[in-house]
Every structure is written in C-alpha cells, then in structure tokens.
Amino acid sequence: MKIKVGKEKGQSKKLNQDEKSGKRILWLDILRIISILAVVMIHASTQNLEDVVAGSAQNIVFATFDGLSRFAVPVFVMISGALMLKRDLSYKKCLKKILRLLIVWGFWCVFYAGFSLAAGKGKEAALHDLIFGHFHMWFLPMIAGLYLITPILRWIAKNQGWCVVAIIILVVLSVGLQFRWTSYPMYYLMGYVLGDGNWASGRKRVLATGMMAGLFLATAVVITGLNAKASVEMGAVVHPLDADWSILAIVQSVAVFALIKLLFAGRAEKKTEQKICSRLAGDVLGVYLVHVAVLGALNRMGVSNVMFENANNGGLETLGAISGILVTMILTTVVSVLIIEVMRKIPMLRKTV
C-alpha cells in the first residue's frame, strides 16, 4: 500500500533524504523513534513522585529510567541540526517552517486549554495553556528560534574552525554559567558536525561503537545514582539532574547520536524496514504533542508508574515499579501513535501534527 503524504510531509521527506541516493536517512529516522520513546519514558517515570518514598526501590527504578532517557530532547535538536545546517536554506524557507510551527502551536494551545478544563484543572490553568501552551510545548518556540537563526549558524558551520570554537563557547555558557538557551544552538551545531560524513570504519568503528555504548551507560548510572542520593538527602523523590545543559546530558546525547549512526549508517536497508521507520518517524512530532494528554488520561484511569504499588512488597517492589513504567510507556506510545495516524488522514488536521 502506497503511503500518501501532503505537501509539508513531502518537504520533510525531501529534507531527510540523502543528497546522493535520494533515499531517506534511516539512522536519523531511528534516532527520532528512539528519542520520542525516551520522552515518553521521562514523563512516565516522573509522574506521581509524591506517592514514592525517597530511597525506596521505586525511587531507584524511576531514577534509572529517567537517567536512561536524558538525551531525548537534545538528540531531537541534533537531528534538526544535522539536516538543516547541511543545506543552504534561505530566510524565506526558514520562515515557512516557522509559520508551520505557529499553526501547530495554535492548534495544540487550544487543545490543551480544553484538556485542562475537562481534567478539572480550572479556568486559570486553561487560560495559561491557551496563551503559553502546556508545559511540554516549550519545544516548539525553541525549535522556531533555531530555524530563525539557521542561516547564521549555517554560515558558522561552513568554517570548521569557527564551528568548533562556537561549540566550545556554547558549552562553557551552558555548563559553566548554566545558560539554558545557549545549549540548544550548541546541540544544533553538534548535530551538524557529528552527522556529517562517515568518520569511523573497520576496527575503529567497532571500538567507537563500544566507547559510545559505554559512555551512554556510564552517564545513565551516574545520573541515576546522583538523583537517588539527592532524593534521600531532601526526603522527597526529585530528579535534579534533568537539565539539557548539564555536562552529563551533553555526553549522553553525543554518545546516543554517535552510537546510532555507527550502528546503522551505511548499512544495507530493507524496503519494509525503511517504510516502517519512515512512517513512525513521521508521527514523532504529533506523538510528542499528544502523549502528555494520553498519559494524563491513563493516569486518571489508574494506569501509571505506581499502578502496582499496593500489590507488591519486599523484593517484588522493584518488579512492580518496572512493570508500572513499562505498561504506562507502551500504552501511552501505542495510543498516541493511533491518534496521530488518524489525524494525519484528516486534511484539516494533517498540518497540526
């Protein structure tokens, strides 16, 4: 069955095509899918924390899942950088992309305002969502801002030396001075640098793959341990190391981006695999926007990370916590994908996802 796409989907597909072969870039699609799963994992593992005892098995499990997924948003930005900065895009084309994001923003602001009213959060919360968007929608104006400065960043990226200097300066501002908004241009440029060319082959590729996998696991362990330690010290379950501009998040994001490229770039692709990944990657923005509502609805129905809290004791507490997150994550993802697939078939809604 041939998949039909609208004009905007066609443009997105073209942007994600290899310039020589004309095929979609599989490893970037896989990165998108992994990143959206990480986003859902973050929100599934950080809900209902007020019901969790600091230092408990649940606390450690939730901190572990959170620690494994801190790369989510940074990798999304790196993917955009890898695609947007490799082409000379005019301000006109960038403004068209920003206009599309404004349409998406407006629709989902209205949606979440209605959702807040339906969930009984009150008129004040609904008005906030209508004007400023729901808490996770900050991603849209951030990406719009990057699109706005893309021609400038493209000019910097053309010169390898200036690009490296710019990245170092942005790392210092982000990590050293804790400037949040400098971290995203940093990831944007990093995505371009790491996404360009094939920089490992043969034994070097195997070694680099092992190193990136090791770095990812090491950062996950450190983030988990420090978050669990902070929870015990504060007497409440907290995740203080969840900033995209922390050094651990930067290292983890680079490791995941490089790892997936090493594993999948240049590999022989099967047609079915390409179609499935392409289709799911096309759903990612919509899933990002709708999954919070799905997660909230499931939570009200008793499906959450603490759904097995009263059914377990002793050694089973850990298994119950893991099961709660996985069930919540899988159901949220599946329902979100189904909603977006339906929306993509409705002409008036296609451009909002």
matplotlib code that plots the C-alpha trace (Angstrom):
import matplotlib.pyplot as plt

x = [0.0, 1.4, 1.7, 0.4, 1.8, 0.7, 2.9, 4.5, 5.2, 6.8, 9.1, 10.0, 10.8, 13.0, 14.9, 15.6, 16.9, 20.4, 21.6, 23.3, 21.0, 17.7, 16.7, 15.6, 18.4, 17.4, 19.7, 18.1, 14.6, 15.7, 17.1, 13.8, 11.9, 14.3, 14.1, 10.3, 10.3, 12.8, 10.5, 7.6, 9.8, 10.8, 7.2, 6.1, 8.9, 8.4, 4.7, 3.2, 6.5, 4.7, 3.5, 7.0, 9.2, 12.7, 15.4, 12.9, 13.2, 10.6, 12.7, 15.7, 13.8, 12.2, 15.6, 17.1, 14.5, 14.9, 18.7, 18.5, 16.5, 18.0, 19.3, 15.7, 15.3, 19.0, 19.0, 15.9, 17.8, 20.9, 18.8, 17.5, 21.0, 22.2, 19.5, 19.0, 22.7, 23.9, 21.8, 21.8, 18.3, 17.2, 15.4, 12.2, 12.3, 13.1, 10.2, 7.9, 8.9, 8.3, 4.9, 4.1, 5.1, 2.9, -0.1, 0.9, 1.3, -2.1, -3.9, -2.3, -2.7, -6.5, -6.4, -4.6, -6.8, -9.8, -8.0, -7.2, -10.9, -12.0, -9.5, -10.9, -7.8, -9.8, -10.0, -6.7, -4.8, -6.8, -6.0, -2.3, -2.3, -4.2, -1.7, 1.6, 1.0, 1.2, 4.4, 6.0, 5.2, 8.2, 9.9, 8.1, 9.2, 12.7, 12.9, 11.3, 14.1, 16.7, 15.1, 15.2, 19.0, 19.7, 21.2, 23.6, 24.5, 24.9, 27.5, 29.4, 29.1, 30.7, 34.0, 35.1, 37.4, 34.7, 32.2, 34.4, 35.1, 31.4, 30.5, 33.2, 31.9, 28.3, 29.4, 31.1, 28.0, 25.6, 27.6, 29.7, 27.2, 24.0, 22.6, 19.8, 19.1, 22.7, 22.6, 20.2, 22.3, 25.2, 23.3, 22.2, 25.9, 26.9, 24.3, 25.7, 29.3, 28.6, 26.1, 28.5, 30.4, 31.5, 34.2, 34.8, 35.3, 36.6, 38.1, 37.9, 34.1, 33.8, 35.9, 34.0, 30.7, 31.8, 33.1, 29.8, 27.7, 30.0, 29.6, 25.8, 25.6, 28.1, 26.2, 22.9, 24.4, 25.9, 22.6, 20.6, 22.9, 23.1, 19.3, 18.6, 21.2, 19.6, 16.2, 17.4, 19.0, 15.9, 13.5, 11.4, 11.8, 13.5, 15.3, 17.7, 20.0, 17.4, 18.8, 19.6, 22.5, 24.4, 27.6, 26.1, 23.2, 25.7, 27.9, 24.9, 23.3, 26.5, 27.0, 23.5, 23.7, 27.1, 26.1, 23.0, 25.0, 27.8, 25.3, 23.0, 24.7, 25.8, 24.1, 22.1, 18.4, 15.4, 12.4, 9.9, 12.2, 12.6, 8.9, 8.1, 10.8, 9.8, 6.1, 6.8, 9.4, 6.7, 4.4, 7.1, 6.1, 2.4, 3.2, 5.4, 2.5, -0.4, 1.3, 1.0, -2.8, -2.8, -0.6, -2.9, -6.0, -4.4, -3.3, -6.9, -7.9, -5.4, -2.6, 0.6, 4.1, 2.7, -0.2, 1.3, 2.3, -0.2, 0.2, 3.8, 6.1, 9.6, 11.6, 8.6, 8.5, 11.3, 9.4, 6.2, 7.9, 9.5, 6.2, 4.3, 6.6, 6.8, 3.0, 2.4, 5.0, 3.8, 0.1, 0.9, 3.0, 0.6, -2.5, -0.6, 0.6, -3.0, -4.4, -1.7, -2.3, -6.0, -5.2, -2.9, -5.7, -7.9, -6.9, -7.7, -5.6, -2.7, -0.7, -1.1, 1.0]
y = [0.0, 3.3, 6.0, 9.4, 12.5, 16.1, 18.9, 19.6, 15.9, 15.7, 18.6, 17.0, 13.8, 15.6, 17.3, 13.9, 12.4, 11.6, 14.0, 11.3, 8.3, 10.2, 7.7, 8.7, 8.6, 5.6, 6.2, 9.6, 8.1, 5.5, 8.3, 10.1, 7.0, 6.2, 9.9, 10.0, 6.8, 8.4, 11.4, 9.2, 7.3, 10.5, 11.6, 8.1, 7.8, 11.2, 11.2, 10.6, 11.2, 12.4, 8.8, 7.4, 7.1, 8.6, 6.0, 3.2, 0.6, 2.6, 5.7, 3.9, 2.4, 5.7, 7.4, 4.7, 5.1, 8.9, 8.5, 6.3, 8.9, 12.3, 12.5, 12.8, 16.5, 17.2, 14.5, 15.9, 19.2, 17.4, 15.7, 19.1, 20.5, 17.5, 18.2, 21.9, 23.0, 20.9, 22.8, 26.5, 27.4, 31.0, 33.0, 32.6, 28.8, 29.0, 31.4, 28.9, 26.3, 28.7, 29.5, 25.8, 25.6, 28.6, 26.6, 23.6, 25.8, 27.4, 24.2, 22.5, 25.5, 25.3, 21.5, 21.7, 24.5, 22.3, 19.3, 21.3, 22.3, 18.7, 17.4, 19.9, 22.0, 25.2, 28.3, 29.7, 26.6, 26.5, 30.2, 29.6, 26.7, 28.7, 31.6, 29.9, 26.3, 23.2, 22.6, 20.3, 22.7, 24.9, 22.7, 24.4, 28.0, 26.7, 25.0, 28.0, 30.2, 27.8, 27.9, 31.7, 31.8, 28.8, 31.0, 32.5, 29.1, 27.7, 30.5, 29.5, 25.8, 26.3, 27.0, 24.0, 26.0, 28.6, 25.9, 24.1, 27.5, 28.3, 24.9, 25.3, 28.8, 27.5, 24.5, 26.9, 29.2, 26.2, 24.1, 26.7, 29.6, 27.5, 29.5, 27.2, 28.7, 28.5, 24.7, 24.3, 26.1, 24.1, 20.8, 22.1, 22.7, 19.4, 17.5, 19.0, 18.2, 14.6, 13.9, 14.9, 12.2, 8.7, 9.2, 5.6, 2.3, -1.2, -1.8, 1.9, 1.6, -1.3, 0.5, 3.7, 1.8, 0.2, 3.5, 5.3, 2.5, 2.6, 6.4, 6.2, 3.5, 5.4, 8.7, 6.8, 5.2, 8.5, 10.4, 7.6, 7.5, 11.2, 11.6, 8.8, 10.3, 13.8, 12.3, 10.7, 14.0, 16.0, 13.4, 13.5, 12.0, 14.5, 14.5, 17.5, 16.2, 16.6, 19.7, 19.5, 21.9, 19.7, 18.0, 14.6, 15.3, 16.6, 13.5, 11.1, 12.9, 12.8, 9.1, 8.2, 10.2, 8.7, 5.2, 5.0, 6.5, 3.9, 1.1, 2.0, 4.5, 2.8, -0.5, -2.3, -1.3, -3.5, -1.9, -2.9, -1.6, 1.7, 2.2, 1.3, 3.6, 6.4, 6.2, 6.1, 8.9, 11.0, 10.5, 11.7, 15.4, 14.5, 11.9, 14.4, 16.8, 14.4, 11.9, 14.2, 14.2, 10.4, 10.0, 12.1, 10.3, 6.9, 8.1, 9.1, 5.5, 4.0, 3.3, 4.9, 4.2, 3.5, 1.3, -1.8, 0.0, -1.7, -5.1, -5.6, -5.9, -6.9, -8.0, -7.6, -3.8, -3.4, -5.6, -3.7, -0.3, -1.5, -3.0, 0.1, 2.3, -0.2, -0.7, 3.0, 3.8, 1.2, 2.1, 5.8, 5.3, 3.0, 5.2, 8.3, 6.8, 5.6, 9.1, 10.8, 8.2, 9.1, 12.9, 12.5, 11.1, 14.2, 17.0, 19.8, 18.2, 16.9, 20.1, 20.2, 17.0]
z = [0.0, -1.0, 1.7, 0.6, 2.1, 2.0, 0.7, 4.1, 4.6, 1.2, 2.1, 5.3, 3.5, 1.0, 3.8, 5.3, 2.1, 1.3, -1.4, -3.5, -3.2, -2.8, 0.0, 3.5, 6.1, 8.1, 11.1, 11.6, 11.5, 14.1, 16.3, 16.1, 17.1, 20.0, 21.2, 21.3, 23.3, 25.7, 26.0, 26.9, 29.3, 31.1, 31.6, 32.6, 35.2, 36.7, 37.4, 40.8, 42.6, 45.6, 46.2, 46.2, 49.3, 49.0, 48.8, 48.1, 45.4, 43.4, 43.8, 42.3, 39.5, 38.5, 38.7, 36.5, 33.7, 33.9, 33.8, 30.7, 28.8, 29.4, 25.8, 24.4, 23.6, 22.9, 20.3, 18.6, 18.3, 17.0, 14.3, 13.2, 13.0, 11.0, 8.4, 8.4, 8.5, 5.7, 3.1, 2.2, 3.4, 2.7, 5.4, 3.3, 3.6, 7.3, 7.8, 6.1, 8.6, 11.5, 10.1, 10.1, 13.7, 14.5, 13.1, 15.2, 18.3, 17.9, 17.5, 20.5, 22.7, 22.1, 22.6, 26.0, 27.2, 26.6, 28.1, 31.3, 31.6, 31.0, 33.6, 36.2, 36.5, 36.4, 34.1, 35.2, 34.1, 30.8, 30.2, 30.8, 28.3, 25.8, 25.9, 26.8, 25.9, 28.0, 29.9, 27.2, 24.3, 25.1, 22.5, 19.6, 20.2, 20.9, 17.5, 15.8, 17.3, 15.9, 12.5, 12.7, 13.3, 11.0, 8.2, 10.7, 12.2, 8.7, 8.0, 11.1, 10.3, 6.8, 8.6, 10.6, 12.9, 13.7, 14.2, 16.8, 18.6, 18.6, 20.2, 22.9, 23.8, 23.9, 26.1, 28.5, 28.6, 29.1, 31.6, 33.3, 33.5, 33.4, 30.5, 29.3, 25.9, 24.7, 25.0, 22.0, 19.4, 20.8, 20.1, 16.7, 15.7, 17.3, 15.2, 12.0, 12.9, 14.1, 11.3, 8.5, 6.7, 7.8, 10.5, 11.5, 9.7, 10.3, 13.7, 14.6, 14.0, 16.4, 19.0, 18.6, 19.0, 22.2, 23.6, 22.8, 24.3, 27.4, 27.7, 27.4, 30.2, 32.4, 32.2, 32.9, 36.0, 37.3, 36.8, 38.5, 41.5, 42.0, 41.6, 44.1, 46.5, 46.2, 46.9, 50.2, 51.2, 50.5, 51.9, 48.7, 45.3, 43.0, 39.7, 40.0, 37.2, 34.4, 32.7, 29.0, 29.6, 32.2, 31.2, 31.8, 29.4, 26.8, 27.0, 26.9, 23.9, 21.9, 22.8, 21.7, 18.5, 17.5, 18.6, 16.4, 13.4, 13.9, 14.1, 11.2, 8.8, 5.6, 6.5, 3.8, 4.3, 3.8, 2.0, 4.7, 7.4, 5.6, 5.2, 8.8, 10.2, 7.8, 8.8, 12.5, 12.3, 10.6, 13.6, 16.1, 16.4, 16.8, 19.4, 21.3, 21.4, 22.3, 24.6, 27.7, 27.3, 26.8, 29.8, 31.9, 30.7, 31.5, 34.9, 35.7, 34.8, 37.2, 34.6, 35.9, 37.2, 40.7, 39.5, 41.1, 44.3, 46.6, 45.0, 45.8, 48.8, 49.6, 46.6, 44.3, 44.8, 42.2, 39.7, 40.3, 39.7, 36.4, 35.2, 36.0, 33.9, 31.0, 30.9, 31.1, 28.5, 26.0, 26.3, 26.0, 22.9, 21.1, 21.8, 20.8, 17.5, 16.7, 17.4, 15.2, 12.4, 12.4, 12.5, 9.5, 7.5, 8.2, 5.8, 8.2, 11.0, 9.0, 9.3, 13.1, 13.6]

ax = plt.figure().add_subplot(projection="3d")
ax.plot(x, y, z, "-o")
ax.set_aspect("equal")
plt.show()
